[in-house]
Amino acid sequence: MSNIPSELKYATSHEWVSVAIDGIVTVGITEHAQGLLGDMVFVELPDVDDSISTGDDVAVAESVKAASDIYAPVSGIVVEINEALEDAPELVNSDAFGEGWLFKVKLDDASELEDLLDAEGYASSIDED
Amino acid sequence: MTNKTVLHAKHLASGAKMVDFFGWEMPINYGSQIEEHHAVRTNAGMFDVSHMTIVDVQGTDAKDFLRRLVINDVAKLTTPGKALYTGMLNEEGGVIDDLIIYFFSDTNYRLVVNSATRVKDLAWMSKQAVGFDLTITERPEYGMIAVQGPAAITKVATLLSTEESAAVEGMKPFFGVQVGDLFIATTGYTGENGYEIIVPESAAEDFWQKLLDVGVVPCGLGARDTLRLEAGMNLYGLDMDETVSPIAANMAWTISWEPTDRDFIGRDVLTAQKASGDQPKLVGLALKEKGVLRTGQKVVTELGNGPLFEGIITSGTFSPTLGHSVALARVPRSVKVGDVVEVEMRKKLVKVTVTKPSFVRNGKKVF
């Protein structure tokens, strides 16, 4: 069973979202997702200042096995991207919930977070996979 | 019903992630297939290839039978232990399987064929053997371990007896020797030096453990695929199958056209294909920008529009050694090395360079 931190929120499409600080959240993919994808070789991120809406395909995680779309779990403006992934995409494998984060979003509507799953909900959603 | 190799428990003990591979439960990786890949390119790695099918062909007519069965000519093999790579065709000139044949004598050969094609291979061989005086014997009682990489030979040497060491001393590539319980061959599927070692099942776990103890890294099917692709070695089922001519699969070098009176299966079809020059060919593709070329993607050329002018990626991957994606692709024969063609990737056309179908040998870029 992979690690699912209880302080994060989750989308069924395997993205995680941090607690909002000053209306800004960090987004990544879960440890479970990186395990399914295998060794990451490229991560294509959105641009800073991009406006994104929940459900948009905004990034691509390309692993040895497959290219996989990453969907925006929330709506807002991209304020920062993890540039370290350019040279070290393997951070997504080694530290999915930490150094392997993907991008930060300034939320349009903080109440959107309530639509996401909590750790327990996400755990049961991956059990059904 | 899933088959397990004799080394199954060893894989689990090393933390392998197991997958189904044509009915065999095999390790895909033991954590990171990229690290395993680098271990083989820079040091030494090992693969459990016990799922592969070993078939001994023995008897008075063994040589005549194999001269008919495969496109290369086993009559070229005169030194005991010498091996050759070749293909076995159907009557329509399509590849039933690719295989290695070891020569011991004119009445004694060992074949190693793919596990995914085991049933049809054995059926085809039995059918073709009618009228020949020989026996075809599958040898499932063996395990097989491929030890590959620049340090593979020296690491294996520390485990061999004096007699075994003497037997493999100075052995050239593509040879095999039976010494005691072990059959040791200088073959592999990675583009590195090393051995493929056939070992009785009862001794396989112990031998695997000894290799682990001298620092040989266990590697799964994931690394095996990126290594063979960098080396430009075909994978049956992707780069060729029963609908593909060996001429279209970079296997023309394994066809022995001489002597002209050797009547191997598929010869008339291949002769006509060679004369008309209408077969596509297998080339390499290199993508320098981000992204990974994948099996099945369409290759678009400047020759024109429509299927006649298009090609297809037969296998594509990210090359850990080169740091970018490479692929093998079947394209129209007029496409040349150095040409720039386009690949349809995720709804976009991306430019790639055509290369010879070989990217890395002995740790070095070769295109």
Interface residues (C-beta under 8 A of the other chain):
Chain A: G38 D39 V41 F42 E44 V60 E62 V64 K65 A66 A67 E90 N93
Chain B: I28 N29 S32 Q33 I34 G222 T226 K290 G291 V292 R294 T317 F318 R346
